Amino acid sequence: MDWRDEYIKKLNEDVGEVKGDLRGLRADMKALGESLHAEIRSVENSLRAEIKAGETSLHNELNDFRRETRVFARWAFGFMITMVIGFLGVIRTGSGH
């Protein structure tokens, strides 16, 4: 075997090593991509759950506010009716003298 044959043999070995390294890198990158995809899915699902919980909480708070507003409106209406009746009573008793 002359030096050219040895050089080509060594070159083929080196190319084979580089191909193997590239295959390994490709496999590593694929695994990393799958891992990142799974983590993104997990974060996305977590965010969706948090948003849903926030919407539910906001909905509950709005319902409570509506209930409180209705109670206050009834109380205020009753108070105004009582004031009008009281005022009319004062006028009526005052007009008799």
Contact map, one row per residue, 1 for C-alpha under 8 A:
1111110000000000000000000000000000000000000000000000000000000000000000000000000000000000000000000
1111110000000000000000000000000000000000000000000000000000000000000000000000000000000000000000000
1111111000000000000000000000000000000000000000000000000000000000000000000000000000000000000000000
1111111100000000000000000000000000000000000000000000000000000000000000000000000000000000000000000
1111111110000000000000000000000000000000000000000000000000000000000000000000000000000000000000000
1111111111000000000000000000000000000000000000000000000000000000000000000000000000000000000000000
0011111111100000000000000000000000000000000000000000000000000000000000000000000000000000000000000
0001111111110000000000000000000000000000000000000000000000000000000000000000000000000000000000000
0000111111111000000000000000000000000000000000000000000000000000000000000000000000000000000000000
0000011111111100000000000000000000000000000000000000000000000000000000000000000000000000000000000
0000001111111110000000000000000000000000000000000000000000000000000000000000000000000000000000000
0000000111111111000000000000000000000000000000000000000000000000000000000000000000000000000000000
0000000011111111100000000000000000000000000000000000000000000000000000000000000000000000000000000
0000000001111111110000000000000000000000000000000000000000000000000000000000000000000000000000000
0000000000111111111000000000000000000000000000000000000000000000000000000000000000000000000000000
0000000000011111111100000000000000000000000000000000000000000000000000000000000000000000000000000
0000000000001111111110000000000000000000000000000000000000000000000000000000000000000000000000000
0000000000000111111111000000000000000000000000000000000000000000000000000000000000000000000000000
0000000000000011111111100000000000000000000000000000000000000000000000000000000000000000000000000
0000000000000001111111110000000000000000000000000000000000000000000000000000000000000000000000000
0000000000000000111111111000000000000000000000000000000000000000000000000000000000000000000000000
0000000000000000011111111100000000000000000000000000000000000000000000000000000000000000000000000
0000000000000000001111111110000000000000000000000000000000000000000000000000000000000000000000000
0000000000000000000111111111000000000000000000000000000000000000000000000000000000000000000000000
0000000000000000000011111111100000000000000000000000000000000000000000000000000000000000000000000
0000000000000000000001111111110000000000000000000000000000000000000000000000000000000000000000000
0000000000000000000000111111111000000000000000000000000000000000000000000000000000000000000000000
0000000000000000000000011111111100000000000000000000000000000000000000000000000000000000000000000
0000000000000000000000001111111110000000000000000000000000000000000000000000000000000000000000000
0000000000000000000000000111111111000000000000000000000000000000000000000000000000000000000000000
0000000000000000000000000011111111100000000000000000000000000000000000000000000000000000000000000
0000000000000000000000000001111111110000000000000000000000000000000000000000000000000000000000000
0000000000000000000000000000111111111000000000000000000000000000000000000000000000000000000000000
0000000000000000000000000000011111111100000000000000000000000000000000000000000000000000000000000
0000000000000000000000000000001111111110000000000000000000000000000000000000000000000000000000000
0000000000000000000000000000000111111111000000000000000000000000000000000000000000000000000000000
0000000000000000000000000000000011111111100000000000000000000000000000000000000000000000000000000
0000000000000000000000000000000001111111110000000000000000000000000000000000000000000000000000000
0000000000000000000000000000000000111111111000000000000000000000000000000000000000000000000000000
0000000000000000000000000000000000011111111100000000000000000000000000000000000000000000000000000
0000000000000000000000000000000000001111111110000000000000000000000000000000000000000000000000000
0000000000000000000000000000000000000111111111000000000000000000000000000000000000000000000000000
0000000000000000000000000000000000000011111111100000000000000000000000000000000000000000000000000
0000000000000000000000000000000000000001111111110000000000000000000000000000000000000000000000000
0000000000000000000000000000000000000000111111111000000000000000000000000000000000000000000000000
0000000000000000000000000000000000000000011111111100000000000000000000000000000000000000000000000
0000000000000000000000000000000000000000001111111110000000000000000000000000000000000000000000000
0000000000000000000000000000000000000000000111111111000000000000000000000000000000000000000000000
0000000000000000000000000000000000000000000011111111100000000000000000000000000000000000000000000
0000000000000000000000000000000000000000000001111111110000000000000000000000000000000000000000000
0000000000000000000000000000000000000000000000111111111000000000000000000000000000000000000000000
0000000000000000000000000000000000000000000000011111111100000000000000000000000000000000000000000
0000000000000000000000000000000000000000000000001111111110000000000000000000000000000000000000000
0000000000000000000000000000000000000000000000000111111111000000000000000000000000000000000000000
0000000000000000000000000000000000000000000000000011111111100000000000000000000000000000000000000
0000000000000000000000000000000000000000000000000001111111110000000000000000000000000000000000000
0000000000000000000000000000000000000000000000000000111111111000000000000000000000000000000000000
0000000000000000000000000000000000000000000000000000011111111100000000000000000000000000000000000
0000000000000000000000000000000000000000000000000000001111111110000000000000000000000000000000000
0000000000000000000000000000000000000000000000000000000111111111000000000000000000000000000000000
0000000000000000000000000000000000000000000000000000000011111111100000000000000000000000000000000
0000000000000000000000000000000000000000000000000000000001111111110000000000000000000000000000000
0000000000000000000000000000000000000000000000000000000000111111111000000000000000000000000000000
0000000000000000000000000000000000000000000000000000000000011111111100000000000000000000000000000
0000000000000000000000000000000000000000000000000000000000001111111110000000000000000000000000000
0000000000000000000000000000000000000000000000000000000000000111111111000000000000000000000000000
0000000000000000000000000000000000000000000000000000000000000011111111100000000000000000000000000
0000000000000000000000000000000000000000000000000000000000000001111111110000000000000000000000000
0000000000000000000000000000000000000000000000000000000000000000111111111000000000000000000000000
0000000000000000000000000000000000000000000000000000000000000000011111111100000000000000000000000
0000000000000000000000000000000000000000000000000000000000000000001111111110000000000000000000000
0000000000000000000000000000000000000000000000000000000000000000000111111111000000000000000000000
0000000000000000000000000000000000000000000000000000000000000000000011111111100000000000000000000
0000000000000000000000000000000000000000000000000000000000000000000001111111110000000000000000000
0000000000000000000000000000000000000000000000000000000000000000000000111111111000000000000000000
0000000000000000000000000000000000000000000000000000000000000000000000011111111100000000000000000
0000000000000000000000000000000000000000000000000000000000000000000000001111111110000000000000000
0000000000000000000000000000000000000000000000000000000000000000000000000111111111000000000000000
0000000000000000000000000000000000000000000000000000000000000000000000000011111111100000000000000
0000000000000000000000000000000000000000000000000000000000000000000000000001111111110000000000000
0000000000000000000000000000000000000000000000000000000000000000000000000000111111111000000000000
0000000000000000000000000000000000000000000000000000000000000000000000000000011111111100000000000
0000000000000000000000000000000000000000000000000000000000000000000000000000001111111110000000000
0000000000000000000000000000000000000000000000000000000000000000000000000000000111111111000000000
0000000000000000000000000000000000000000000000000000000000000000000000000000000011111111100000000
0000000000000000000000000000000000000000000000000000000000000000000000000000000001111111110000000
0000000000000000000000000000000000000000000000000000000000000000000000000000000000111111111000000
0000000000000000000000000000000000000000000000000000000000000000000000000000000000011111111100000
0000000000000000000000000000000000000000000000000000000000000000000000000000000000001111111110000
0000000000000000000000000000000000000000000000000000000000000000000000000000000000000111111111000
0000000000000000000000000000000000000000000000000000000000000000000000000000000000000011111111100
0000000000000000000000000000000000000000000000000000000000000000000000000000000000000001111111110
0000000000000000000000000000000000000000000000000000000000000000000000000000000000000000111111111
0000000000000000000000000000000000000000000000000000000000000000000000000000000000000000011111111
0000000000000000000000000000000000000000000000000000000000000000000000000000000000000000001111111
0000000000000000000000000000000000000000000000000000000000000000000000000000000000000000000111111
0000000000000000000000000000000000000000000000000000000000000000000000000000000000000000000011111
